[in-house]
Amino acid sequence: MKKIVVKKKTDYTVISNVFLRDEKLSLKSKGLLAYVLSLPNDWVLYVSELANHHKDGTSAIIVHLRNLQS
C-alpha cells in the first residue's frame, strides 16, 4: 500500500475520529461532515451552496445531512 504523507503547516482541519469510525454513517456522509467542519465558524450552511461546490446534487446532500442528524 502506498504511504500518504501530508505536510500540516497551513490550511488543514483537525477533526474527531468518533464520526469517522461510526459504522452507521456512509462514506459520503462522513465526507460531507468533514467538509462542513473545515469551513469557517461563521459560515452559514446552504444546501444550494454545498451543491455548487460538489458533484452531488441538492437531493443527495439533503439525504446525507438527514443521515448525519439521526
N, CA, C and O atoms as CSV, one atom per row, in Angstrom:
chain,resi,resn,atom,element,x,y,z
A,1,MET,N,N,0.844,-1.177,0.000
A,1,MET,CA,C,0.000,0.000,0.000
A,1,MET,C,C,0.889,1.239,0.000
A,1,MET,O,O,1.910,1.286,0.686
A,2,LYS,N,N,0.493,2.225,-0.766
A,2,LYS,CA,C,1.253,3.462,-0.868
A,2,LYS,C,C,1.084,4.295,0.402
A,2,LYS,O,O,-0.025,4.431,0.919
A,3,LYS,N,N,2.167,4.840,0.890
A,3,LYS,CA,C,2.137,5.684,2.081
A,3,LYS,C,C,1.770,7.103,1.677
A,3,LYS,O,O,2.344,7.658,0.739
A,4,ILE,N,N,0.815,7.687,2.386
A,4,ILE,CA,C,0.376,9.055,2.121
A,4,ILE,C,C,0.902,9.961,3.220
A,4,ILE,O,O,0.638,9.728,4.400
A,5,VAL,N,N,1.643,10.988,2.842
A,5,VAL,CA,C,2.207,11.933,3.793
A,5,VAL,C,C,1.613,13.305,3.515
A,5,VAL,O,O,1.605,13.771,2.376
A,6,VAL,N,N,1.115,13.948,4.569
A,6,VAL,CA,C,0.529,15.274,4.434
A,6,VAL,C,C,1.310,16.235,5.310
A,6,VAL,O,O,1.448,16.009,6.512
A,7,LYS,N,N,1.822,17.306,4.718
A,7,LYS,CA,C,2.529,18.323,5.491
A,7,LYS,C,C,1.491,19.276,6.059
A,7,LYS,O,O,0.716,19.869,5.308
A,8,LYS,N,N,1.470,19.429,7.377
A,8,LYS,CA,C,0.416,20.180,8.056
A,8,LYS,C,C,0.935,21.501,8.604
A,8,LYS,O,O,1.022,21.682,9.818
A,9,LYS,N,N,1.273,22.408,7.727
A,9,LYS,CA,C,1.737,23.711,8.194
A,9,LYS,C,C,0.638,24.758,8.116
A,9,LYS,O,O,0.511,25.593,9.011
A,10,THR,N,N,-0.156,24.719,7.055
A,10,THR,CA,C,-1.254,25.671,6.905
A,10,THR,C,C,-2.430,24.997,6.219
A,10,THR,O,O,-2.278,23.968,5.560
A,11,ASP,N,N,-3.597,25.588,6.384
A,11,ASP,CA,C,-4.820,25.175,5.715
A,11,ASP,C,C,-5.150,23.696,5.914
A,11,ASP,O,O,-5.266,22.945,4.945
A,12,TYR,N,N,-5.299,23.286,7.169
A,12,TYR,CA,C,-5.710,21.928,7.468
A,12,TYR,C,C,-6.735,21.954,8.591
A,12,TYR,O,O,-6.880,22.960,9.285
A,13,THR,N,N,-7.441,20.850,8.766
A,13,THR,CA,C,-8.517,20.741,9.739
A,13,THR,C,C,-8.248,19.571,10.669
A,13,THR,O,O,-7.854,18.496,10.215
A,14,VAL,N,N,-8.454,19.765,11.954
A,14,VAL,CA,C,-8.356,18.683,12.921
A,14,VAL,C,C,-9.784,18.293,13.290
A,14,VAL,O,O,-10.567,19.132,13.736
A,15,ILE,N,N,-10.119,17.020,13.101
A,15,ILE,CA,C,-11.484,16.557,13.393
A,15,ILE,C,C,-11.436,15.323,14.284
A,15,ILE,O,O,-10.423,14.630,14.371
A,16,SER,N,N,-12.545,15.076,14.931
A,16,SER,CA,C,-12.672,13.920,15.811
A,16,SER,C,C,-12.766,12.637,14.992
A,16,SER,O,O,-13.344,12.629,13.905
A,17,ASN,N,N,-12.208,11.573,15.507
A,17,ASN,CA,C,-12.319,10.262,14.867
A,17,ASN,C,C,-13.654,9.594,15.157
A,17,ASN,O,O,-13.983,8.592,14.522
A,18,VAL,N,N,-14.433,10.118,16.097
A,18,VAL,CA,C,-15.676,9.471,16.513
A,18,VAL,C,C,-16.614,9.276,15.328
A,18,VAL,O,O,-17.084,8.162,15.100
A,19,PHE,N,N,-16.895,10.325,14.573
A,19,PHE,CA,C,-17.825,10.162,13.456
A,19,PHE,C,C,-17.178,9.412,12.292
A,19,PHE,O,O,-17.870,8.748,11.521
A,20,LEU,N,N,-15.859,9.516,12.163
A,20,LEU,CA,C,-15.182,8.793,11.089
A,20,LEU,C,C,-15.248,7.281,11.287
A,20,LEU,O,O,-15.215,6.525,10.315
A,21,ARG,N,N,-15.340,6.846,12.515
A,21,ARG,CA,C,-15.381,5.412,12.823
A,21,ARG,C,C,-16.796,4.895,13.040
A,21,ARG,O,O,-16.984,3.713,13.327
A,22,ASP,N,N,-17.784,5.758,12.907
A,22,ASP,CA,C,-19.185,5.361,13.088
A,22,ASP,C,C,-19.624,4.513,11.898
A,22,ASP,O,O,-19.730,5.014,10.779
A,23,GLU,N,N,-19.875,3.240,12.140
A,23,GLU,CA,C,-20.231,2.314,11.064
A,23,GLU,C,C,-21.630,2.545,10.514
A,23,GLU,O,O,-21.969,2.007,9.460
A,24,LYS,N,N,-22.449,3.332,11.201
A,24,LYS,CA,C,-23.802,3.619,10.718
A,24,LYS,C,C,-23.810,4.705,9.648
A,24,LYS,O,O,-24.795,4.848,8.924
A,25,LEU,N,N,-22.732,5.468,9.539
A,25,LEU,CA,C,-22.662,6.551,8.558
A,25,LEU,C,C,-21.999,6.083,7.272
A,25,LEU,O,O,-21.034,5.319,7.303
A,26,SER,N,N,-22.523,6.546,6.142
A,26,SER,CA,C,-21.906,6.221,4.856
A,26,SER,C,C,-20.630,7.053,4.683
A,26,SER,O,O,-20.426,8.055,5.369
A,27,LEU,N,N,-19.793,6.622,3.767
A,27,LEU,CA,C,-18.575,7.382,3.484
A,27,LEU,C,C,-18.907,8.768,2.952
A,27,LEU,O,O,-18.203,9.729,3.261
A,28,LYS,N,N,-19.966,8.887,2.160
A,28,LYS,CA,C,-20.351,10.202,1.631
A,28,LYS,C,C,-20.815,11.123,2.759
A,28,LYS,O,O,-20.499,12.313,2.755
A,29,SER,N,N,-21.556,10.586,3.718
A,29,SER,CA,C,-21.990,11.401,4.859
A,29,SER,C,C,-20.790,11.858,5.681
A,29,SER,O,O,-20.733,13.006,6.120
A,30,LYS,N,N,-19.841,10.964,5.885
A,30,LYS,CA,C,-18.630,11.313,6.626
A,30,LYS,C,C,-17.840,12.385,5.883
A,30,LYS,O,O,-17.326,13.320,6.496
A,31,GLY,N,N,-17.747,12.249,4.574
A,31,GLY,CA,C,-17.040,13.237,3.767
A,31,GLY,C,C,-17.711,14.595,3.812
A,31,GLY,O,O,-17.037,15.622,3.893
A,32,LEU,N,N,-19.041,14.606,3.759
A,32,LEU,CA,C,-19.783,15.869,3.840
A,32,LEU,C,C,-19.542,16.529,5.187
A,32,LEU,O,O,-19.297,17.733,5.255
A,33,LEU,N,N,-19.611,15.751,6.255
A,33,LEU,CA,C,-19.384,16.317,7.586
A,33,LEU,C,C,-17.958,16.845,7.715
A,33,LEU,O,O,-17.749,17.920,8.276
A,34,ALA,N,N,-16.985,16.111,7.207
A,34,ALA,CA,C,-15.599,16.579,7.258
A,34,ALA,C,C,-15.455,17.897,6.496
A,34,ALA,O,O,-14.764,18.806,6.955
A,35,TYR,N,N,-16.099,18.003,5.343
A,35,TYR,CA,C,-16.046,19.242,4.565
A,35,TYR,C,C,-16.683,20.405,5.340
A,35,TYR,O,O,-16.111,21.492,5.422
A,36,VAL,N,N,-17.864,20.166,5.902
A,36,VAL,CA,C,-18.564,21.221,6.655
A,36,VAL,C,C,-17.731,21.662,7.856
A,36,VAL,O,O,-17.666,22.852,8.163
A,37,LEU,N,N,-17.095,20.710,8.537
A,37,LEU,CA,C,-16.264,21.048,9.692
A,37,LEU,C,C,-15.019,21.838,9.297
A,37,LEU,O,O,-14.420,22.512,10.135
A,38,SER,N,N,-14.628,21.758,8.025
A,38,SER,CA,C,-13.450,22.500,7.570
A,38,SER,C,C,-13.763,23.953,7.224
A,38,SER,O,O,-12.853,24.755,7.012
A,39,LEU,N,N,-15.037,24.287,7.168
A,39,LEU,CA,C,-15.445,25.646,6.804
A,39,LEU,C,C,-15.264,26.601,7.984
A,39,LEU,O,O,-15.201,26.159,9.131
A,40,PRO,N,N,-15.181,27.896,7.717
A,40,PRO,CA,C,-15.047,28.873,8.809
A,40,PRO,C,C,-16.236,28.799,9.772
A,40,PRO,O,O,-17.342,28.424,9.382
A,41,ASN,N,N,-15.989,29.162,11.033
A,41,ASN,CA,C,-17.028,29.084,12.062
A,41,ASN,C,C,-18.246,29.943,11.756
A,41,ASN,O,O,-19.353,29.620,12.188
A,42,ASP,N,N,-18.061,31.025,11.020
A,42,ASP,CA,C,-19.194,31.922,10.747
A,42,ASP,C,C,-19.897,31.584,9.426
A,42,ASP,O,O,-20.784,32.322,8.998
A,43,TRP,N,N,-19.517,30.493,8.786
A,43,TRP,CA,C,-20.129,30.102,7.523
A,43,TRP,C,C,-21.554,29.622,7.768
A,43,TRP,O,O,-21.794,28.846,8.693
A,44,VAL,N,N,-22.498,30.073,6.955
A,44,VAL,CA,C,-23.903,29.667,7.071
A,44,VAL,C,C,-24.141,28.539,6.070
A,44,VAL,O,O,-23.799,28.657,4.894
A,45,LEU,N,N,-24.731,27.446,6.551
A,45,LEU,CA,C,-24.938,26.270,5.722
A,45,LEU,C,C,-26.151,26.440,4.808
A,45,LEU,O,O,-27.279,26.596,5.276
A,46,TYR,N,N,-25.905,26.408,3.515
A,46,TYR,CA,C,-26.949,26.407,2.496
A,46,TYR,C,C,-26.723,25.183,1.619
A,46,TYR,O,O,-25.627,24.985,1.094
A,47,VAL,N,N,-27.753,24.366,1.460
A,47,VAL,CA,C,-27.628,23.165,0.641
A,47,VAL,C,C,-27.251,23.540,-0.786
A,47,VAL,O,O,-26.419,22.873,-1.401
A,48,SER,N,N,-27.847,24.584,-1.309
A,48,SER,CA,C,-27.542,25.005,-2.678
A,48,SER,C,C,-26.075,25.401,-2.827
A,48,SER,O,O,-25.467,25.145,-3.866
A,49,GLU,N,N,-25.510,26.015,-1.806
A,49,GLU,CA,C,-24.097,26.408,-1.848
A,49,GLU,C,C,-23.190,25.172,-1.804
A,49,GLU,O,O,-22.174,25.118,-2.498
A,50,LEU,N,N,-23.562,24.183,-0.988
A,50,LEU,CA,C,-22.803,22.932,-0.960
A,50,LEU,C,C,-22.848,22.254,-2.330
A,50,LEU,O,O,-21.841,21.731,-2.809
A,51,ALA,N,N,-24.017,22.271,-2.948
A,51,ALA,CA,C,-24.171,21.644,-4.266
A,51,ALA,C,C,-23.339,22.362,-5.325
A,51,ALA,O,O,-22.861,21.734,-6.269
A,52,ASN,N,N,-23.165,23.671,-5.174
A,52,ASN,CA,C,-22.353,24.424,-6.134
A,52,ASN,C,C,-20.884,24.026,-6.093
A,52,ASN,O,O,-20.159,24.211,-7.071
A,53,HIS,N,N,-20.447,23.481,-4.964
A,53,HIS,CA,C,-19.035,23.151,-4.781
A,53,HIS,C,C,-18.734,21.659,-4.917
A,53,HIS,O,O,-17.586,21.241,-4.766
A,54,HIS,N,N,-19.760,20.858,-5.202
A,54,HIS,CA,C,-19.565,19.409,-5.260
A,54,HIS,C,C,-20.343,18.792,-6.403
A,54,HIS,O,O,-21.255,19.410,-6.951
A,55,LYS,N,N,-19.983,17.578,-6.759
A,55,LYS,CA,C,-20.636,16.866,-7.848
A,55,LYS,C,C,-22.039,16.402,-7.474
A,55,LYS,O,O,-22.910,16.303,-8.339
A,56,ASP,N,N,-22.264,16.118,-6.202
A,56,ASP,CA,C,-23.577,15.644,-5.759
A,56,ASP,C,C,-24.594,16.769,-5.841
A,56,ASP,O,O,-24.268,17.930,-5.594
A,57,GLY,N,N,-25.807,16.428,-6.184
A,57,GLY,CA,C,-26.870,17.422,-6.263
A,57,GLY,C,C,-27.474,17.722,-4.906
A,57,GLY,O,O,-27.099,17.128,-3.896
A,58,THR,N,N,-28.413,18.652,-4.899
A,58,THR,CA,C,-29.031,19.071,-3.630
A,58,THR,C,C,-29.768,17.928,-2.951
A,58,THR,O,O,-29.723,17.819,-1.726
A,59,SER,N,N,-30.447,17.071,-3.712
A,59,SER,CA,C,-31.189,15.981,-3.069
A,59,SER,C,C,-30.245,14.996,-2.386
A,59,SER,O,O,-30.567,14.490,-1.311
A,60,ALA,N,N,-29.092,14.712,-2.980
A,60,ALA,CA,C,-28.123,13.817,-2.342
A,60,ALA,C,C,-27.556,14.453,-1.073
A,60,ALA,O,O,-27.367,13.773,-0.064
A,61,ILE,N,N,-27.290,15.739,-1.127
A,61,ILE,CA,C,-26.761,16.433,0.050
A,61,ILE,C,C,-27.784,16.427,1.175
A,61,ILE,O,O,-27.424,16.236,2.337
A,62,ILE,N,N,-29.051,16.633,0.845
A,62,ILE,CA,C,-30.115,16.599,1.855
A,62,ILE,C,C,-30.178,15.224,2.505
A,62,ILE,O,O,-30.325,15.123,3.723
A,63,VAL,N,N,-30.068,14.164,1.709
A,63,VAL,CA,C,-30.082,12.800,2.248
A,63,VAL,C,C,-28.947,12.612,3.247
A,63,VAL,O,O,-29.156,12.045,4.319
A,64,HIS,N,N,-27.758,13.077,2.910
A,64,HIS,CA,C,-26.607,12.891,3.798
A,64,HIS,C,C,-26.706,13.771,5.043
A,64,HIS,O,O,-26.274,13.364,6.121
A,65,LEU,N,N,-27.264,14.957,4.908
A,65,LEU,CA,C,-27.460,15.798,6.100
A,65,LEU,C,C,-28.472,15.160,7.039
A,65,LEU,O,O,-28.297,15.204,8.257
A,66,ARG,N,N,-29.516,14.574,6.498
A,66,ARG,CA,C,-30.512,13.870,7.339
A,66,ARG,C,C,-29.866,12.658,8.006
A,66,ARG,O,O,-30.134,12.373,9.173
A,67,ASN,N,N,-29.024,11.954,7.273
A,67,ASN,CA,C,-28.307,10.813,7.823
A,67,ASN,C,C,-27.445,11.236,9.011
A,67,ASN,O,O,-27.351,10.519,10.007
A,68,LEU,N,N,-26.818,12.407,8.894
A,68,LEU,CA,C,-25.974,12.905,9.977
A,68,LEU,C,C,-26.789,13.348,11.189
A,68,LEU,O,O,-26.302,13.289,12.319
A,69,GLN,N,N,-28.019,13.789,10.963
A,69,GLN,CA,C,-28.864,14.254,12.078
A,69,GLN,C,C,-29.383,13.090,12.916
A,69,GLN,O,O,-29.665,13.276,14.100
A,70,SER,N,N,-29.516,11.912,12.347
A,70,SER,CA,C,-30.093,10.799,13.106
A,70,SER,C,C,-29.063,10.034,13.887
A,70,SER,O,O,-29.400,9.070,14.575
